[in-house]
């Protein structure tokens, strides 16, 4: 399961990188995400996310049970240590994968909104140019057009402000994605360390079993 979760995290990081940089693949990714968000796609995504969240809660619950047994017994069982390390790693990876999925969804949302804002700005600017060309008409019509032009310019400023805000959000999302990439590298190093600790604990358990079997053989000649 851990290898599957790392594969999912890797795919999510690739999607985030493709969304961050303007390339032909970015358009394909956006089109794919648009199709996923249509029809039954959102229901399936929410179902998968809910299942992962339930497994995450189950792992956290198992960690809490192991901690309670350790506190009540007063002695740390090597087997419980191995299980706790495994559940902790799984919970961390599942939480990280859910967060990356949320980041991918937010990046896709911001990119779509930026495109819509740009199209709206272009339409408003074309309309304002049309009003500028028609200002030489009758005085009453010119006054009405000037008022409409003022309103359109205010809309343009508002749209530009919103576009600037969205750009800042995208930059912040890019910074978060970079931080998440560095954090994932830390998780991979931690995973290697836990595997090594797991191997050491298994060797300790094997030595303990051999010692117990040896002592039992001495007691029962």
N, C-alpha and C positions, 0 to 999 in steps of 0.2 A: 504493500500500500504506500510505503514511503517513497518508493521509486516512482509510482504513478503520480503522487502529489508533486514531486520535483519536476516531473515532465509537464504537469499542468502549469506550474509556476514558470517554467521556461517558455512555454507557449504564450502565457500572458505577458511576460516581459518582452517577447518578440513583437507582440501586437502593440504594446505601448511604444516601443522604439519606432515601429512603422508609422504610428500615428503622430509621433513627434516631428518627423522629418517629411518634408514635402517631396514625395517621389511618386512615380506611377503606381507603385504597390500601395501607397497610402489610399489612393482612390478605390482600389480593389477592396482593401480592408474596410473602408467606410461603406462601400456598397454591400459587402457581406454583413456588416453589423446592422445596416438598415434592414436587410432581409430577415435577420434573426429577430429584430424587434417588431416584426409584423406577424399577424396571424397567431399561431400557437407558440411562437418562439419565446415571448416573455414568460408564458406559463411554464414552459420546459426549463428555462434558465432559473426561474424562481424555485422550481421543484428541486433542481440539482443543488442550488445554493442552500435551500432549507435542509436537504439531506446532509450536506457537508457540515452545516451548523449544528445539527443534532449529533453527528459523530464527534464534533468538537466538544460539545457539552458533555457527551459520554466520556471522552478522554479526561476532561477536567474533573469530572466526578470520580473517575478511577484514581486520579492523582490524589484527590482529597481523601479517599478511602485508604490508600496506601500510607499517607501521612498520619492518619488517625491510628492505624495499626502500629506504626512505628512509635508514636507517642505513647500508646497504651502498653506496648510490650517493653519499651525502654531499650531495646536492642534493634539495630538496623539490620534487616535481613538482606543478604546480597541479592537474592531473587527479587525482592521488592525494589531494590535499587535499580536493577535492570529494567523491570517493568515500568517504574516511575520515569526513568530516562526515556524509554520508548514512548510512553504516553505523552510526556512533555514535548518531545520532538514532533510527534504527530500533531499535537494541538497547535504548536507554533507554526508548523508548515500550513495547516488548514486555515488558521487565522490569517496568515500572510497571503495565501491564495485568494481568500475572500476579499481582502483589502485590495489586491491587485485587480481583481475583477471589477470592484467598485471604481477604481481609478480609470480602468479602460472605459467603463460606461460614461464617466464624467468627461473624459477627454473627447470621446465621440460626441457627446452632447454639446460641448463648447465649440467644437469645430463646425457642427451643423448650424449652431446659432450665429457664428461668425459669418458663414456663407449667406445666411438669410439676411443678416444686417447689411452686408455688402451689396446684395441685390436690391434691397430696399433703398439704400443710399444712391445707387445708380439710377433707379427709377425716379426718385425725388429730384435728383440733379437734372435729369432729362426734362422733367416736368417744369422745373424752375427755369431752365433755358428757354423752353417754349413760351413761358410767361414773359421772359425778358424780350423775346422777339415781338411779342404782341403788345408791348407797352406803348407803341406809337399810335394806337387806335383812339377811339373816342375817350374823352376825359373821364366820364363816369366808369367806363369799362377799365380804363387805366388804373383808376383808384382801387377798384375791386381787385384787379390783378396784383397791384402792389401789396394790398393787404394779404392776399393769398400767398404772394411771394415771401412776405415776412414770416407768415406761418410756416411755409415750407422750409425756409432757412433755419427757423428755430428747430424744426424737426430734424434737419440735417445735423445741426449741432448736437442735438440729443442723441441721434444715432451714432455720431462720431464718438461721443462720450461713452455710450454703451459699448461701442466697438473697442475703444481703448481699455475699458474695464475688462472685457472678455479677453483681450490680449494679455492683460496682466494675470488673469486667472489661468490662461494657458501656460504662461511662463512659470507661474507658481506650480502648476501641475507637472511641468517638465522638471522643475527642481525637485519635486517630491518623487518623481519617477527615478531620477538619478540617485536620490538618497535611498530609495527602495532597492535599486540595483546593488548599491554598495552593501546594504543590509542583507540582501540575499547571498552575497559572497560570504558574509560573516556566518550566515546560517549553514552554508556548505562546509565551512571550516569547523563549525560546532558539530555538524553531523559526523565528520571524520573523527573528531575527538571522542564523540559519544560511541562511535563504533569501536574505537580503540579501548575505551573504558569498558565497553560491553565484553570485548574479548578478554580483557584482564580479569573481569569479574567471573567470567565462565571458567577461566583457568583456576581462579581461587576456589570456585565451587567444586571443580573436579578434584583439586588437591584435598579439600575438606572431605569429600566423599571417600577418597582413597584412605585418608587418615581414619575416618570413622569405620570403614570396612576392616582396616588393619587392626584397630582396637577391638572390634567385635570378634575378630578371629583369635585374638589373644585371650579374650575372656572365655570363649567357647572353644577349647582345644579339641 
